């Protein structure tokens, strides 16, 4: 089930803070610190998404490495078998190959889960940007915060 899409809030700025009205008609005043926290949450969600992407790429690297090592085990098992010696060595190589196959499967599963997490973080960031973007624009566009919103944030 898909959640409802985010609805932007409306916002105005005065000397008491940022006055926000939701789509449902509820009003609230945010301080400069709260506006900064909203910005940090959006940035944090985007940063988490980037970290997830990096981690997912590492999982793919692990999948490739596991597959290569498992193939190397197959070659080694074949070479030992041709010589007709080393039954214990063959058993150890087969066990290693099984472990590499398990590692491969676990890395694939983790990759899929991390990619899902990345998608969720990006969606949270985008939704927060849509919902709260008017707050940031109100601060930036307010005559009380010219030439920049720095004074608004520093005063609170």
Backbone as a ProteinNet text record, in pm:
[ID]
protein_1_A
[PRIMARY]
XXXXXXXXXXXXXXXXXXXXXXXXXXXXXXXXXXXXXXXXXXXXXXXXXXXXXXXXXXXXXXXXXXXXXXXXXXXXXXXXXXXXXXXXXXXXXXXXXXXXXXXXXXXXXXXXXXXXXXXXXXXXXXXXXXXXXXXXXXXXXXXXXXXXXXXXXXXX
[TERTIARY]
83.1	0	88.2	64.7	142	85.2	172.2	122.6	78.5	0	-41.1	81.1	83	198.4	203.4	323.1	334.5	267.7	208.8	145.1	227.5	265.4	348.4	273.9	347.9	294.7	310.6	231	253.8	322.6	403.5	480.9	502.2	504.7	540.4	637.7	713.1	813.1	783	794.5	794.1	898.1	897.6	1001.7	987.9	878.2	858.3	900	920.5	960.6	891.9	885.2	822.7	686.4	581.7	445.2	404.8	372.1	343.8	198	134	-1.6	1.6	-48.9	-50.7	-170.9	-173.8	-286.1	-415.3	-403.1	-520.5	-567.6	-495.9	-535.9	-477.3	-393.1	-330.8	-214.1	-195.2	-88.2	12.9	135.3	242.7	351.8	421.8	533.6	663	756.1	887.1	989.9	1078.9	1191.3	1300.7	1399.2	1511.7	1581.9	1595.1	1660.1	1583.5	1451	1370.4	1381.8	1389.7	1406.8	1542.6	1643.4	1775.9	1768.7	1696.9	1683.4	1614.6	1512.4	1446.3	1545	1624.9	1726.1	1823.7	1865.6	1960.9	1900.7	1772	1706.3	1702.3	1669.5	1666.6	1805.8	1905.4	2042.9	2088.2	2048.4	2084.5	2024.2	1899.2	1834.6	1905	1943.1	2014.3	2152.6	2219.7	2350.2	2339.4	2235.4	2214	2189.6	2117.2	2092.9	2224.3	2310.6	2440.9	2526.9	2520.3	2593.8	2538.8	2407.6	2346.2	2394.3	2399.2	2443.8	2587.2	2673.4	2812.3	2821.1	2741.4	2741.7	2688.7	2586.4	2532	2636.7	2714.3	2821.3	2926.5	2958.2	3053.8	2999.6	2869.2	2808.4	2824	2805.2	2823.3	2968	3060.8	3201.9	3225	3162.8	3175.8	3114.1	3002	2939.3	3035.1	3095.1	3189.4	3310.6	3363.7	3480.7	3447.1	3330.1	3288.3	3275.4	3216.5	3198.8	3334.4	3428.7	3561.3	3634.8	3626.7	3693.6	3629.5	3497.2	3429	3473.3	3488.6	3537.7	3680.6	3762.4	3899.4	3899.3	3805.9	3793.8	3758.7	3667.8	3631.3	3752.2	3832.7	3953.8	4050.6	4068	4158.7	4111.5	3982.4	3925.7	3949.8	3929.4	3950.2	4096.3	4188	4330.2	4373.2	4323.1	4358.5	4298.6	4176	4108	4181.1	4234.1	4309.1	4428.7	4490	4610	4576	4450.4	4407.6	4459.3	4496.5	4546	4472.4	4487.6	4438.2	4289.5	4233.7	4090.3	4051.7	4136.9	4108.2	4112.8	4207.2	4220.1	4098.2	4050.8	3931.1	3811.3	3798.4	3687.6	3694.1	3816.2	3832.2	3796.2	3837.1	3804.1	3653.2	3588.8	3443.6	3371.4	3421.7	3364	3383.1	3501.2	3529.2	3436.3	3415.7	3326.4	3183.1	3138.2	3004.2	2992	3095.4	3093.8	3093.1	3167.4	3168.1	3031.1	2965.2	2830.9	2732.9	2747.3	2663.4	2692.2	2820.3	2859.8	2802.4	2807.1	2751.5	2602.4	2529.2	2384.4	2354.5	2430.8	2409.7	2439.8	2545.9	2580.8	2473.5	2418.1	2308.9	2186.4	2152.8	2037	2060.2	2178.6	2211.7	2208.3	2259.9	2256.3	2113.1	2022.8	1883	1820.2	1851.9	1797.1	1851.4	1979.1	2039.7	1982.3	1963.8	1904.3	1763.5	1688.5	1556.9	1567.3	1667.1	1691.1	1729.2	1810.1	1849.2	1726	1640.4	1518.9	1431.4	1418.7	1338.2	1397.9	1529.8	1594.9	1576.5	1592.6	1573.5	1428.6	1335	1194.8	1165.3	1219.8	1198.6	1255.4	1373.6	1435.2	1351.2	1308.4	1227.9	1094	1029	900.5	915	1020.2	1043.1	1071	1143.9	1173.3	1044.4	955.4	827.2	743.8	732.2	644.9	695.9	827	882.1	955.6	961.7	1033.8	984.6	853.9	799.6	854.3	884.2	941.5	1076.8	1161.5	1294.9	1286.1	1191.7	1175.3	1121.7	1032.7	980.9	1092.7	1181.3	1295	1385.2	1415	1505.6	1445.2	1311.8	1246.8	1197.8	1204.8	1150.9	1234.6	1166.6	1242.3	1315.4	1271	1338.6	1472.9	1496.3	1619.7	1710.6	1684.4	1771.4	1898.5	2013.2	2037.6	2041.6	2044.1	2046	1978.1	1939.3	1870.3	1962.9	2091.5	2188	2145.1	2098.5	2057.6	1939.2	1848.2	1732.3	1778.4	1866.1	1912.3	1998	2082.1	2170.2	2095.2	1983.1	1908.6	1829.1	1816.5	1730.8	1809.1
-117.3	0	124.6	211.9	334.8	441.7	513.7	622	739.1	826.1	945.5	1030.5	1097.4	1182.8	1301	1354	1465.3	1590.1	1667.6	1792.9	1906.6	2004.4	2112.9	2196.5	2244	2336.8	2478.3	2570.7	2711.8	2773	2875.8	2933.4	3082.3	3155	3297.1	3319.4	3429	3459.2	3595.3	3603.3	3733	3727.8	3828.4	3834.5	3726.3	3651.8	3545.6	3408.3	3395.4	3266.8	3242.3	3116.1	3074.5	3016.6	3076.9	3031	2938.6	2815.6	2712.2	2670.7	2654.9	2601.8	2476.7	2367.1	2241	2238.2	2139.3	2122.5	2095.8	2039.5	2012.3	2136.5	2247.8	2372.1	2395.1	2306.1	2323.4	2421.2	2502.1	2602.1	2572.7	2612.9	2595.7	2696.7	2742	2833.4	2758.5	2763.9	2700.5	2806.7	2773.2	2862.2	2839.7	2926.6	2909.4	2777.3	2737.1	2609.5	2491.8	2497.7	2388.6	2382.4	2497.5	2499.8	2440.1	2473.7	2414.2	2262.8	2215.4	2071.3	2003.9	2068	2011.7	1998.7	2100.3	2096.1	1982.2	1965.4	1859.6	1721.6	1706.1	1576.8	1542	1639.4	1615.3	1579.3	1654.7	1625.4	1488.9	1454.6	1325.3	1210.5	1224.6	1119.6	1103.3	1212.3	1203.9	1142.8	1179.9	1121.2	971.6	931.5	788.9	713.6	775.2	711.5	692	791	778.5	670.5	661.8	556.1	419	408.6	281.7	242.6	338.9	311.1	258.9	322.2	278.3	137.4	110.9	-21.7	-127.6	-92.7	-187.5	-221.6	-122	-147.8	-241.6	-224.5	-314.8	-457.5	-470.7	-604.8	-669.8	-591.6	-647.3	-689.8	-610.9	-650	-782.7	-800.3	-924.4	-1042	-1017.7	-1122.9	-1167.3	-1070.7	-1103.5	-1178.7	-1132.5	-1198.6	-1341.3	-1359.8	-1493.6	-1586.1	-1537.1	-1618.9	-1657.5	-1562.9	-1591.1	-1694.1	-1677.1	-1772.6	-1911.2	-1916.5	-2046	-2113.5	-2035.2	-2091.2	-2141.8	-2067.6	-2111.8	-2243.7	-2258.5	-2383.9	-2499.8	-2474.9	-2580.2	-2625.3	-2530.4	-2563.8	-2642.9	-2599	-2667.1	-2809.9	-2827	-2960.1	-3050.5	-2997.2	-3076.3	-3117.6	-3024.7	-3056.5	-3162.4	-3149.3	-3248.1	-3383.9	-3382.9	-3508.2	-3580.1	-3506.7	-3567.4	-3644.6	-3595.7	-3660.8	-3778.9	-3787.1	-3900.2	-3900.3	-3785.2	-3775.9	-3664.2	-3658.5	-3544.6	-3544	-3657.7	-3663.8	-3560.8	-3546.6	-3448.3	-3306	-3280.7	-3148.9	-3118.1	-3217	-3199.2	-3167.6	-3238.7	-3214	-3071.3	-3026.6	-2888.9	-2787.3	-2811.9	-2721.7	-2718.1	-2834	-2838.4	-2761.9	-2774.8	-2699.8	-2549.5	-2510.1	-2369.7	-2318.2	-2398	-2357.8	-2340.5	-2431.7	-2418.3	-2288.3	-2256.8	-2133.4	-2010	-2017.2	-1905.7	-1889.2	-2000.4	-1992.6	-1929	-1965.5	-1904.3	-1755.1	-1719.6	-1579	-1502.8	-1562.4	-1502	-1474	-1574.3	-1559.3	-1451.9	-1451.5	-1352.2	-1211.4	-1197.6	-1066.6	-1017.5	-1107.7	-1068.7	-1022.1	-1097.3	-1060.4	-925.3	-906.4	-779.9	-665.3	-689.2	-587.7	-543.5	-639.4	-606.9	-528.8	-568.1	-497.8	-355.4	-339.4	-206.2	-117.1	-172.4	-91.3	-46.7	-133.5	-94.6	19.3	10.7	117.3	247.3	237.9	358	425.2	344.6	398.9	467.3	404.7	463.4	595.4	601.6	725.3	836.7	804.3	905.6	954.6	861	900.7	989.6	954.5	1036.9	1176.7	1184.5	1314	1395.6	1332.4	1402.5	1446.7	1359.3	1394.8	1510.3	1507.7	1616.4	1746.2	1736.7	1856	1915.1	1829.1	1877.4	1937.6	1863.6	1906.9	2033.6	2041.6	2152.4	2255.8	2236.5	2330.1	2473.1	2490	2625.8	2696.4	2620.9	2680.4	2742.5	2667.7	2718	2836.5	2828.7	2940.2	3064.5	3046.2	3161	3230.8	3152.8	3212.4	3285.1	3222.1	3282.6	3407.3	3410.3	3520.7	3632	3612.2	3710.4	3837.9	3953.2	4078.4	4087.9	4009.5	4009.3	3939.1	3860.5	3781.8	3825.5	3941.4	3988.2	4043	4031.4	3975.8	3824.9	3760.6	3614.5	3564.3	3438.5	3382	3358.2	3383.4	3361.9	3439	3563	3641.7	3579.1	3520.2	3454.6	3339.5	3257	3140.2	3180.2	3281.2	3322.5	3390.4	3456.7	3530.4	3437.8	3312.6	3223.5	3113.6
0	0	0	-94.1	-106	-12.9	58.7	142.5	55.2	113.3	40.8	11.6	-103.4	-133.2	-36.1	-10.8	82.5	26.3	114.7	75.9	135.5	51.6	104.3	208.8	307.8	406.4	350.3	400.4	369.1	490.1	465.2	575	553.7	665.2	665.1	780.4	770.4	871.6	932.9	1064.7	1131.9	1243.2	1328.3	1431.6	1538.4	1540	1638	1585.8	1455.4	1396.8	1264.5	1227.4	1101.9	1136	1081.7	1106.8	992.7	1027.7	928.5	940.5	825.2	819.9	733.5	788.9	714.7	621.1	533.4	442.1	518.4	638.8	722.3	796.9	782.1	845.8	983.8	1031.3	1162.2	1151.1	1254	1253.2	1362.9	1335.5	1432.4	1400.7	1503.1	1483.4	1512.5	1417	1431.9	1466.1	1557.3	1586.6	1482.8	1484.5	1392.3	1412.8	1540.4	1570.4	1514.3	1522.1	1467.1	1315.5	1251.3	1105.9	1068.9	1147.1	1123.6	1139.8	1242.9	1263.5	1145.6	1089.9	971.7	856	837.3	730.7	754.6	879.2	911.5	891.2	923.2	902.6	753.8	671.4	526.4	476.2	520.8	480.4	531.4	653.9	711.5	631.7	591.9	512.1	378.1	316.7	188.8	208.6	317.4	348	375.1	445.6	471.9	341.9	249.5	119.6	44.7	49	-18	47.6	179.5	250.4	212.1	200.5	159.4	19.8	-70.6	-206.5	-206.5	-128.6	-117.8	-59.7	43.6	105.8	10.2	-67.2	-164.5	-270.1	-311.1	-407.6	-348.5	-221	-155.2	-150.9	-131.2	-131.4	-268.1	-373.8	-508.7	-530.7	-477.8	-487	-416.1	-300.6	-225	-300.2	-367.1	-448.5	-558.5	-627.3	-735.5	-682.5	-569.8	-511.5	-468.5	-408.3	-366	-486.1	-593.1	-713.6	-772.8	-774.4	-829.4	-743.9	-612.1	-523.3	-532	-547.1	-562	-691.5	-798	-924.3	-908.8	-834.5	-807.6	-729.7	-636.6	-560.3	-653.4	-747.7	-843.7	-923.7	-969.1	-1045.9	-958.4	-836.1	-743.9	-714	-693.3	-668.5	-789.3	-908.3	-1030.3	-1045	-1017.7	-1029.9	-927.4	-806	-702.3	-737.1	-786.5	-822.8	-935.8	-1033	-1144.5	-1094	-990	-936.9	-847	-807.4	-726.9	-584.6	-533.5	-395.8	-323.3	-193	-116.6	-91.2	-48.7	-19.9	86.9	187.4	292.8	237.4	148.1	86.7	0.3	-72.5	-154.4	-64.9	45.5	138.3	193.8	226.2	276.6	167.9	45.9	-65.7	-90.9	-80	-99.3	11.8	133.7	244.9	223.3	179.5	151.5	41.8	-61.6	-170.5	-120.5	-34	24.4	103.3	181	259.6	168.7	60.7	-34.6	-101.6	-130.3	-187.2	-87.5	40.6	143.7	156.9	151.1	157.6	39.4	-78	-198.7	-180.8	-131.7	-111.5	-6.8	101.4	206.9	155.7	76.2	22	-75.3	-155.1	-246.7	-168.1	-62.4	19	86.2	143.2	207.6	107	-12	-117.2	-144.1	-159.3	-186.8	-71.2	51.2	167.3	177.1	150.5	156.8	48.1	-70.9	-178.9	-140.8	-71.2	-22.3	79	166.7	263.7	196.1	92.2	17.8	-41.8	-101.2	-162.3	-57.1	58.8	166.3	214.6	229.1	273.2	170.6	44.2	-60.2	-62.7	-44.1	-42.9	77.4	193.6	313.5	293.1	233.4	207.4	109.4	0.7	-100	-41.8	34.9	94.8	193.5	273.5	368.3	294	184.7	104.4	48.4	-0.8	-54.5	57.9	166.7	276.5	343.8	367.1	444.8	361.2	230.6	144.6	156	175.4	188.9	312.7	415.6	536.6	503.3	433.4	399.3	303.7	208	115.2	186.3	282.7	357.8	433.6	493.4	564.1	465.5	353.7	255.7	192.2	173.4	103.2	195.5	325.7	419.5	421.3	423.2	435.9	570.5	668.8	798.4	792.9	691.4	685.4	571.7	512.6	405.6	466.8	407.6	275.6	271.3	387.3	385.6	512.1	510.5	625.4	745.4	727.8	836	961.8	945.3	1060.7	1133.2	1057.2	1119	1207.1	1152.8	1227.8	1347.3	1330.5	1439.3	1553	1522.3	1624.1	1714.3	1678	1755.3	1817.5
[MASK]
++++++++++++++++++++++++++++++++++++++++++++++++++++++++++++++++++++++++++++++++++++++++++++++++++++++++++++++++++++++++++++++++++++++++++++++++++++++++++++

